[in-house]
Structure formats: structure tokens, C-alpha cells
């Protein structure tokens, strides 16, 4: 008797969750898509504000350290002693 009761309660809970998801899921998707759409519009507006022919640099690679090997110091060769 306990197994049948457990199965019925489990099926009832799954059915309620299924109904709730059918009601809530469309609203969640609608809000998610509206946020993505809003971000795309904001990005497009920012791109249009730049005057034609302007140049923007997004990434500058790091410059190698300029220096002469003589100024770096003394390098000493070593031998491994066993």
C-alpha cells in the first residue's frame, strides 16, 4: 500500500511541476529575449555614434622590454658537480 501511495504522490508532484513550467516558462523566455534584444540595440546605437572614418583600437599588444643585453647584468656559466 505504501508503494502505491508513493507512486501516486510522485506522479501528482510531477504533474504539478509540469503545469507550473508550462505557465512560467514562456514568461521567462520572453524576458530573456527582451534583454538580449535590448543589449543588441544598445550595442548598435553605440556603433552608429562613431563618425565615419574614425579608428578605434580595442587591443594593444604589450611592448617588449627594450634593453641591451649588456645592461641586463652578468651571466655566469655553471657546472653541475656530482
C-alpha positions in Angstrom: 0.0 0.0 0.0 2.9 2.3 0.8 4.5 1.8 -2.6 1.2 2.7 -4.4 0.9 5.8 -2.3 4.5 6.8 -3.0 3.9 6.4 -6.8 0.7 8.4 -6.8 2.3 11.3 -4.8 5.3 11.3 -7.1 3.1 11.4 -10.2 1.0 14.2 -8.7 4.1 16.2 -7.9 5.5 15.7 -11.4 2.1 16.7 -12.9 2.0 19.9 -10.8 5.6 20.8 -11.8 4.7 20.2 -15.4 1.7 22.6 -15.2 3.8 25.3 -13.4 6.5 25.1 -16.0 4.0 25.4 -18.9 2.8 28.6 -17.2 6.1 30.2 -16.2 8.5 29.1 -19.0 7.0 31.4 -21.7 7.4 34.5 -19.4 11.0 33.6 -18.6 11.8 33.2 -22.3 10.1 36.4 -23.2 12.0 38.4 -20.6 15.3 36.7 -21.6 14.8 37.5 -25.3 13.8 41.1 -24.5 17.0 41.6 -22.5 19.1 40.2 -25.4 17.2 42.4 -27.9 17.8 45.5 -25.7 21.5 44.8 -25.4 21.8 44.3 -29.2 20.0 47.6 -29.8 22.3 49.4 -27.3 25.4 47.9 -29.0 24.1 49.0 -32.4 23.4 52.6 -31.2 27.0 52.8 -29.8 28.4 51.7 -33.1 26.3 54.3 -35.0 27.6 57.2 -32.8 31.1 56.9 -34.2 31.8 59.3 -37.0 32.6 57.7 -40.3 36.3 57.2 -40.9 37.2 57.1 -37.2 39.6 54.5 -35.9 39.3 52.7 -32.6 41.9 50.3 -31.2 40.5 47.7 -28.9 43.7 45.8 -28.1 47.3 46.9 -27.9 49.8 44.1 -27.7 52.3 44.6 -24.8 55.6 46.2 -26.0 58.7 44.1 -25.5 61.1 45.5 -22.9 63.7 47.4 -24.7 67.1 46.9 -23.4 70.5 45.9 -24.3 72.0 42.6 -23.2 75.0 44.4 -21.8 72.8 46.4 -19.4 71.0 43.4 -18.0 73.8 42.2 -15.8 76.5 39.5 -15.7 75.6 35.9 -16.6 77.8 33.2 -15.1 78.0 29.7 -16.6 78.0 26.9 -14.1 78.9 23.3 -14.0 77.0 20.7 -12.2 79.1 18.9 -9.6 78.2 15.3 -8.7 
